[in-house]
């Protein structure tokens, strides 16, 4: 199965378990002054091409190595906080059966987990539910 399909299944399973997750796209693009070219020019641009003048890199996402899915898991704490709901940060790095975790991704996962968040690698919805502490016996199909 490809990673995007695994990711959709994981998002659905976490949602059913009451966890809100968002896709965390990371990467770089270019930003600047854009001008749509409507006719060919001396630099051989074609109609419909876009030229970005004064280009500068635009970085998207949380940070280098941040997980594919991030979100919040509601947690009720006791006894002095009885009835109050707190959000636990969730970070899920989605991989196929053979996908490898980069050093930056491992650092991000370790950082989140070391500060009380739920973080790790999931290759299936069952893996993701295990990361947030839902035992196999309590999982809905």
Helices and strands as residue ranges (DSSP letters): H 3-16, E 19-23, E 27-36, E 50-60, E 69-76, E 85-94, H 103-114, E 118-122, H 125-131, G 136-138
